[in-house]
Amino acid sequence: QSVLTQPPSASGTPGQRVTISCSGSSSNIETNYVYWYQQFPGRAPKLLIYADNQRPSGVPDRFSGSKSATSASLAISGLRSEDEADYYCEAWDDSLTGPVFGGGTRLTVL
Amino acid sequence: QVQLQESGPGLVKPSETLSLTCAVSGVSISGYFWSWIRQPPGKGLEWIGSIHYTGSTNYNPSLRGRVTISVDTSKSQLSLKVRSTTGPDTAVYYCTRGRGAGTYGMDVWGQGTTVSVS
């Protein structure tokens, strides 16, 4: 049971816009930054979004993050086949005094 | 560029201690937090613990005191020990730069090393 709640799956067709939600609480998402990680099968996770809505160098601007109160979202516009991967949200939890992750969302490009 | 490389035995017997190291290159260990994350087969990511370069540590309470993380700045490496292992400790283990807080979260990850407890 993950502290942050994500839908287990999401899908879209090439060119579409897809959003993945991440629900938390006042001890994590509401008061701390949210991060998003992208993971391809058999590979290590990669930081995709930091500080709620910032992209590391090299991440396409098709990826964007947002946050409101205890929820966060990752949006992918202009969906491409190479976006098919698992996506995890993460935030620091003040009660745990450590980071907590969502259970992950598997994105399928139809 | 910054690179992290985990290493250690791929197979550990139940009740024994799992020991891994993470070699850090391309950046000094000083000035950062470092973390260990694991991922059981087919499952999500779990935070194990974090260490500041000064040696201050923070562990996931769910691991009930079985974990020790240390840092050796002279060798530029981190270490992880998990005692009294059981089957659920089977996972891919990753070391990361950062502790999932502050501006950048965990911005660099090692490739991971697979450990089976059997």
HADDOCK unambig.tbl for C-alpha pairs under 7 A between the chains (distance, minus, plus):
assign (segid A and resid 33 and name CA) (segid B and resid 101 and name CA) 6.93 0.50 0.50
assign (segid A and resid 35 and name CA) (segid B and resid 105 and name CA) 6.50 0.50 0.50
assign (segid A and resid 43 and name CA) (segid B and resid 111 and name CA) 6.79 0.50 0.50
assign (segid A and resid 44 and name CA) (segid B and resid 109 and name CA) 6.72 0.50 0.50
assign (segid A and resid 44 and name CA) (segid B and resid 110 and name CA) 6.93 0.50 0.50
assign (segid A and resid 44 and name CA) (segid B and resid 111 and name CA) 5.32 0.50 0.50
assign (segid A and resid 44 and name CA) (segid B and resid 112 and name CA) 6.45 0.50 0.50
assign (segid A and resid 45 and name CA) (segid B and resid 109 and name CA) 6.96 0.50 0.50
assign (segid A and resid 46 and name CA) (segid B and resid 109 and name CA) 6.98 0.50 0.50
assign (segid A and resid 47 and name CA) (segid B and resid 106 and name CA) 6.92 0.50 0.50
assign (segid A and resid 47 and name CA) (segid B and resid 107 and name CA) 5.56 0.50 0.50
assign (segid A and resid 50 and name CA) (segid B and resid 103 and name CA) 6.73 0.50 0.50
assign (segid A and resid 50 and name CA) (segid B and resid 104 and name CA) 5.53 0.50 0.50
assign (segid A and resid 50 and name CA) (segid B and resid 105 and name CA) 6.39 0.50 0.50
assign (segid A and resid 51 and name CA) (segid B and resid 103 and name CA) 5.39 0.50 0.50
assign (segid A and resid 51 and name CA) (segid B and resid 104 and name CA) 6.55 0.50 0.50
assign (segid A and resid 91 and name CA) (segid B and resid 100 and name CA) 6.46 0.50 0.50
assign (segid A and resid 91 and name CA) (segid B and resid 101 and name CA) 6.98 0.50 0.50
assign (segid A and resid 92 and name CA) (segid B and resid 100 and name CA) 6.03 0.50 0.50
assign (segid A and resid 92 and name CA) (segid B and resid 101 and name CA) 5.54 0.50 0.50
assign (segid A and resid 99 and name CA) (segid B and resid 47 and name CA) 6.65 0.50 0.50
assign (segid A and resid 99 and name CA) (segid B and resid 99 and name CA) 7.00 0.50 0.50
assign (segid A and resid 99 and name CA) (segid B and resid 100 and name CA) 5.42 0.50 0.50
assign (segid A and resid 101 and name CA) (segid B and resid 45 and name CA) 6.53 0.50 0.50
assign (segid A and resid 103 and name CA) (segid B and resid 44 and name CA) 5.36 0.50 0.50
assign (segid A and resid 104 and name CA) (segid B and resid 44 and name CA) 6.21 0.50 0.50
